[in-house]
Structures are given as structure tokens and as C-alpha cells.
């Protein structure tokens, strides 16, 4: 008996017959039975971060996740529509490579943060939030901080640095966002948002869509990060909160298998884009019935702020007087200003091909190595493990 059958029987269900057997088995059914099966069960944050907390800033409450106890703080800022848990896999790896700390935050309107003006995603407001959060956590003597931002979060890292919201800033890393490409992508953003499913019947279905659509190509990362991007349609409870409550009531909830596991398909191989390719939602996902899951934030309603994130970003990035690194999924994303700046040695650049837009989720090990190399190179932190040190590339 296979290990899968044993686990299914442990739940009181009859074992599946071997592939290719059983009455009425068609050729297609035999092929389906022969395919490996994937488990889309959501995973809790505590596998990757050491602690979580809610930090009050005025009338706003921000959810944060932390790991590490010494060294500089990597302040991790996620992209639009994503959440702090998108950094989960990376956090575990980077803190094992160098003496550093990670601090991931659910930005305004995202994840489990609760703010007064949920849809105010202006660059200035988000930069103000980051500065206020650092003050609330560390007071007047914050530790050395390196801002690390992906997509929208990368733009906010730049605005935060330029506005000098973090006095102890020693470095900055921006992941897969450049001004020209980002502004061009905004023209199709609303179309992309309309193409997403409006709801999912379960958290597992949301994770499955996340992987199959190409939003995240790494199943492990999708299983921990997708729960922070959705909420219950009837109670408005986030997937993160619901999963925490279920685990508290049933400690083994995160390791159970579904009797109708989903057949594995090949990972998406389309070239990376500034946004994942639109996927046509199945008919069952075009509405949002009670008890289902929908998106935590309505990004389409924040369109008036989009251009403000990216306009003028290249020059702002180059003007920041701290060591900088730009991580990209492809060299075609580099615009003229950044090309000149890179040739002049104004920043370090690392290209990680064969990744989608969510570079840090698709290849957390490679991004962690790049971050560790950046910190060791500038003597921000000491290495605690032998790792491959990638050279800057273009």
C-alpha cells in the first residue's frame, strides 16, 4: 500500500484503486491515475517566521512577521495585492546564510493589517506608514535597516528612502520593477484584474489557481502566501486568520490530504511579465457566493495611485545615497536611465532568468543568496554558512 493510500485511510476513507484499474476506467482516466498528485493544502506562517505581532500606529494596526535575532534588519515590502507572507520562504533561507533579521509587513489595505483608509495606497502614504512603523518598533535608535521591496513594494522602498523616512537606512534592494516597463504594464492592469477569478470555494482552490495561472511558480511559497491575499466573503475574515484558528482547534489541519487530490500539470513556461498572465476563471469561480473566498483588497479601486508609484522612479532610485541592488527576471526590463546608471557603477544588478514576476517566491534560494552576497560585500553582516556568491551581471 502506498504512503498516499495509508494517509487517506487514516482519515477514514477507502483507499484509491491502483492507476489503470477499476470498473469503467477509460484511457483518459488511466492516464490521470498515472500522473503524480499535488497537495494544495495551505501552510501556516510559523514554519518560516519566528514571531508575528500587530503594531499600532495611531489609528492603524499593521501585521508583521519576524525572524532572526541579530544583525541588520531586512524590511520586506510586498507587491500590490500580495502580502507579507510572500517573503516566507526567502526569510528562512537568508537568515540561515548571514547574521541578519527579517521584518515583513502587511502594507496598508493588505493581509491582516487594519487601517483607517484602506484604499489610500498613495506612494507618500505608504512611505509614511513604513517610517511610522520603524519608529513604533524601534523608537529613536533603530538598528541598521535595508529596505527590500518587490514590484509596488520596490517603488515604495525608493520613495521611503528618498523621503528619508528611515534614518538608519544602510542599503536598498528593489526586485523586478523598473519605471518604463511598470508604467507600460499599467495599461493592461485593469484587464488583468478582470480576468482573475472573483472568488474561490476553498483556500486550496485559491492556491491551485495561484500556481496554475503562473502568479507564483513555486508551490511551497504559494501554499503559505496565498492565504494572506484572500478573505471570506461573508465574514471578511482573512485566510491567514482562518487558518490560524483552524490550526489552534485542530493542530494537524495543515498536513491533511484531500481525497480528490489534484493532478499535477507542467509549470508555466511563458516569459516573465510585470503581471502574471490572465487566466480565464472556471464558471464556478465567476461569482462570490457566501462562504467562499474573495480578494483581500480591491486593487481596481486604487487605480488613481498606480502611476504615482512608478513615475520618475528610475531617477529617484539612482539618487539614493546608499548601496543599492536591482534584481530582475530579465535584462529586457532595464530602461535607459538605469542602463546608464548600471554602466556607471551606481548600483549592483543581478538577473535571475527563468523566473516569473514574483522572483523572490519563484526562486527564494537564489534571491536569498543575492541578498546575502550584497550584505557580506558591503560588510553589513557576516556570513554564517558557505553559499554560492553570485557576481553582479547585466
C-alpha positions in Angstrom: 0.0 0.0 0.0 1.4 3.4 -0.9 2.0 6.2 1.6 -0.8 8.2 0.0 -3.3 5.4 0.5 -2.2 5.0 4.1 -2.8 8.7 4.8 -6.2 8.6 3.1 -7.2 5.5 5.1 -6.1 7.4 8.3 -8.9 9.8 7.5 -11.5 7.0 7.4 -11.7 7.0 3.6 -11.3 3.9 1.3 -8.0 3.7 -0.5 -7.9 4.6 -4.2 -7.5 1.6 -6.5 -4.2 1.5 -8.4 -3.9 3.5 -11.5 -5.5 1.8 -14.5 -7.8 -0.5 -12.6 -11.4 -0.4 -11.5 -14.7 -0.6 -13.4 -15.3 1.8 -16.2 -11.8 3.1 -16.3 -11.2 5.0 -19.6 -7.9 5.6 -21.3 -8.0 9.2 -20.1 -8.8 8.0 -16.6 -5.8 5.7 -16.7 -3.5 8.5 -17.7 -4.9 10.7 -15.0 -4.3 8.0 -12.4 -0.7 7.6 -13.6 0.0 11.3 -13.0 1.6 12.5 -9.8 -0.7 14.3 -7.4 -0.2 17.7 -5.9 -1.2 18.8 -2.5 -2.5 22.4 -2.3 -3.1 22.4 1.5 -2.3 25.8 3.0 0.7 26.1 5.3 1.0 28.3 8.4 3.4 31.2 8.7 5.2 29.7 11.7 7.1 27.3 9.6 9.1 30.2 8.2 8.9 33.1 10.7 9.7 33.0 14.4 7.1 35.5 15.6 4.2 37.6 14.5 2.7 40.7 16.0 0.3 43.6 15.5 1.9 47.0 15.7 -0.4 50.0 16.4 0.4 53.3 14.6 -2.1 56.0 15.5 -5.5 54.5 14.4 -3.9 51.9 12.2 -2.7 48.4 13.1 -0.1 46.6 11.0 0.6 42.9 11.0 4.3 42.0 11.0 6.3 38.8 10.9 9.9 38.5 12.2 12.8 36.1 12.1 16.4 36.4 13.3 17.8 37.9 16.5 20.9 39.9 15.5 22.4 41.9 12.6 20.8 44.3 10.2 17.1 44.3 9.6 15.8 43.4 6.1 12.5 45.4 6.0 10.5 43.4 3.4 7.8 45.3 1.4 5.5 43.2 -0.8 3.9 44.0 -4.1 0.4 45.3 -4.8 -2.3 42.7 -3.9 0.2 40.4 -2.2 1.1 40.2 1.5 4.0 39.9 3.9 3.8 36.1 3.7 5.2 36.3 0.1 8.6 36.6 1.8 8.2 33.5 3.9 10.5 31.1 2.1 13.1 33.7 1.5 13.2 34.7 5.2 14.1 31.2 6.3 16.9 30.9 3.8 18.5 34.3 4.1 18.6 34.2 7.9 20.5 30.9 7.7 23.1 32.4 5.4 24.1 35.6 7.2 23.6 37.2 10.6 20.5 39.3 9.9 16.9 39.8 10.8 13.8 39.9 8.6 10.8 42.0 9.2 7.9 41.5 6.7 4.8 43.8 7.0 1.3 43.6 5.5 1.1 47.1 3.9 -2.0 49.3 4.2 -5.1 47.6 2.8 -3.3 44.2 2.6 -3.2 41.0 4.5 -4.1 41.2 8.2 -3.3 44.9 8.7 -6.3 47.1 9.7 -6.1 50.7 8.6 -8.5 53.7 8.7 -8.1 54.5 4.9 -7.7 51.0 3.4 -7.7 52.2 -0.2 -5.2 55.1 0.2 -2.3 53.5 -1.5 -0.5 56.7 -2.5 3.3 56.5 -2.5 3.5 59.2 0.1 1.1 57.5 2.5 2.8 54.1 2.1 6.2 55.6 2.7 4.8 57.4 5.8 3.5 54.1 7.0 6.9 52.4 6.7 8.6 55.3 8.6 6.0 55.3 11.3 6.2 51.5 11.7 10.0 51.7 12.2 9.6 54.4 14.8 6.9 52.4 16.6 9.1 49.3 16.7 12.5 50.7 17.5 12.0 54.3 18.8 14.7 56.9 18.2 17.5 54.3 17.8 16.5 51.8 15.1 19.0 49.1 14.1 20.7 49.3 10.6 17.9 48.7 8.1 18.0 47.5 4.5 14.8 48.1 2.5 13.8 45.3 0.2 10.8 45.7 -2.0 9.1 43.8 -4.8 7.1 45.5 -7.6 4.9 48.1 -5.8 6.9 47.5 -2.7 10.1 48.2 -4.5 8.7 51.6 -5.6 7.6 52.3 -2.0 11.1 51.4 -0.8 12.5 54.0 -3.1 10.0 56.7 -2.0 10.7 55.8 1.6 14.5 56.2 1.1 14.2 59.5 -0.9 11.9 61.0 1.8 14.4 59.9 4.5 11.7 58.1 6.5 14.2 55.6 7.9 17.1 57.3 9.5 19.1 54.2 9.9 18.9 53.1 6.3 22.1 51.5 5.1 21.0 49.8 1.8 18.2 49.1 -0.6 17.2 46.2 -2.8 14.5 46.5 -5.5 13.1 43.4 -7.1 11.7 43.2 -10.6 10.4 46.7 -11.1 11.6 49.5 -13.4 9.9 52.6 -14.4 9.3 52.2 -18.1 8.1 48.6 -18.0 5.9 49.2 -15.0 4.2 52.2 -16.5 3.6 50.3 -19.7 2.1 47.4 -17.8 -0.5 49.7 -16.1 -2.4 50.0 -19.4 -3.4 46.3 -19.1 -3.7 46.1 -15.3 -7.5 46.5 -15.2 -7.9 43.9 -17.9 -5.7 41.5 -15.8 -7.7 42.2 -12.7 -11.0 41.5 -14.5 -9.5 38.2 -15.8 -8.9 36.8 -12.4 -11.5 34.6 -10.6 -13.8 36.7 -8.5 -13.9 34.0 -5.8 -12.6 30.6 -4.8 -14.7 27.9 -3.0 -11.7 27.0 -0.7 -8.2 28.1 0.2 -6.9 25.1 -1.7 -8.6 26.3 -4.8 -7.1 29.7 -4.4 -3.6 28.2 -4.1 -4.2 26.0 -7.1 -5.1 29.0 -9.2 -2.1 30.9 -8.0 0.2 28.2 -9.2 -1.6 27.2 -12.4 -2.0 30.8 -13.6 1.7 31.4 -13.1 1.3 34.1 -10.5 3.7 32.1 -8.4 5.6 29.1 -9.9 6.8 27.8 -6.5 4.2 25.6 -4.9 5.7 25.8 -1.5 5.6 29.6 -1.5 2.1 29.7 -2.9 0.8 27.5 -0.1 1.9 30.0 2.6 1.5 33.3 0.8 -1.9 32.9 -1.0 -3.8 32.7 2.3 -2.9 36.3 3.1 -4.4 37.5 -0.2 -7.9 36.3 0.2 -10.8 36.7 2.8 -14.2 35.1 3.5 -17.0 36.8 1.5 -19.5 36.6 4.4 -17.3 37.3 7.5 -14.5 39.2 5.9 -12.1 37.1 7.9 -8.7 36.7 6.1 -7.4 33.4 5.0 -4.5 33.8 7.4 -6.7 34.4 10.4 -9.0 31.5 9.5 -6.0 29.1 9.1 -4.6 30.2 12.4 -7.9 29.5 14.1 -8.3 26.1 12.4 -4.8 25.0 13.4 -5.4 26.1 17.0 -8.5 23.9 17.1 -7.0 21.1 15.1 -3.2 21.1 15.2 -2.9 18.6 12.3 -5.0 20.6 9.9 -2.0 21.7 7.9 -0.9 18.2 7.0 -4.2 16.5 5.9 -4.7 15.3 2.4 -7.7 15.7 0.2 -9.3 12.6 -1.1 -9.6 14.2 -4.5 -6.1 15.5 -4.9 -5.4 17.5 -8.0 -3.4 16.0 -10.9 -0.1 17.7 -11.4 0.5 19.7 -14.5 3.6 21.2 -16.0 4.7 24.5 -14.6 4.0 27.6 -16.8 6.9 28.3 -19.1 5.8 31.7 -20.6 8.3 34.5 -20.3 8.0 36.6 -17.1 5.8 39.7 -17.2 5.2 42.6 -14.9 2.0 40.9 -14.1 1.1 37.2 -14.3 -0.8 36.3 -17.5 -4.6 36.5 -17.2 -6.3 33.2 -16.7 -10.0 32.5 -17.7 -11.8 31.6 -14.5 -13.8 28.5 -14.4 -17.6 29.1 -14.4 -17.8 28.1 -10.7 -15.4 31.0 -9.8 -17.1 33.9 -11.6 -19.3 34.8 -8.7 -18.7 35.2 -5.0 -21.2 33.1 -3.1 -21.4 33.2 0.7 -18.8 31.2 2.4 -16.3 31.4 -0.5 -13.1 33.4 -0.6 -12.5 36.6 -2.5 -9.6 39.0 -2.8 -8.4 40.8 0.4 -8.1 44.1 -1.5 -9.9 45.5 -4.5 -6.9 46.7 -6.4 -9.0 48.0 -9.3 -10.4 50.8 -7.0 -6.9 52.1 -6.3 -6.0 52.9 -9.9 -5.6 56.6 -9.2 -2.4 55.8 -7.2 -0.7 53.5 -9.6 1.2 56.0 -11.8 2.4 57.7 -8.6 4.2 54.6 -7.6 6.4 54.4 -10.7 6.6 57.8 -12.4 10.2 59.2 -12.0 11.2 56.1 -10.2 14.5 55.4 -12.1 16.0 58.8 -11.2 14.8 58.5 -7.6 16.4 55.1 -7.3 19.7 56.4 -8.7 19.6 59.4 -6.4 19.5 57.3 -3.2 22.9 57.7 -1.4 23.1 54.1 -0.1 24.4 50.9 -1.6 21.7 49.6 -4.0 20.9 46.4 -5.8 18.4 45.7 -8.6 17.2 42.1 -9.0 15.4 41.4 -12.3 13.8 38.5 -14.0 15.2 39.6 -17.4 17.5 42.2 -18.8 14.9 43.5 -21.2 13.3 45.3 -18.3 16.1 47.8 -17.9 15.3 51.3 -19.2 17.7 53.9 -20.5 18.3 55.7 -17.2 19.0 52.5 -15.4 21.2 51.2 -18.2 23.4 54.3 -18.0 23.5 54.2 -14.2 24.4 50.5 -14.2 27.3 51.1 -16.6 28.5 53.9 -14.3 28.5 51.5 -11.4 25.8 53.4 -9.4 24.2 50.2 -8.4 24.6 46.4 -8.4 22.4 44.4 -10.7 21.6 40.7 -10.6 19.5 38.9 -13.3 17.6 35.7 -12.3 16.2 34.3 -15.6 13.5 31.7 -15.8 11.5 33.3 -13.0 8.2 35.0 -13.2 7.4 38.4 -11.8 7.4 37.1 -8.2 11.1 36.4 -8.4 11.5 36.1 -4.6 8.8 33.5 -4.5 9.7 31.5 -7.6 13.4 31.3 -6.6 13.8 32.2 -2.9 17.1 30.4 -2.6 18.7 32.4 -5.4 17.3 35.7 -4.2 18.4 34.9 -0.6 22.0 34.2 -1.9 22.0 37.5 -3.8 20.8 39.4 -0.7 23.4 37.6 1.5 26.2 38.4 -1.1 25.0 42.1 -1.1 25.2 42.3 2.7 28.6 40.5 3.0 30.1 42.5 0.2 29.2 45.8 1.9 30.1 44.4 5.3 26.6 44.9 6.6 26.6 41.3 8.0 28.7 38.3 8.5 28.1 35.0 6.7 27.1 32.1 8.9 27.1 29.5 6.1 29.0 28.8 2.9 26.9 29.7 0.0 27.3 30.5 -3.7 28.1 34.2 -4.1 26.6 35.3 -7.4 28.5 38.1 -9.3 26.7 41.2 -10.5 25.5 40.7 -14.0 23.8 42.6 -16.8 
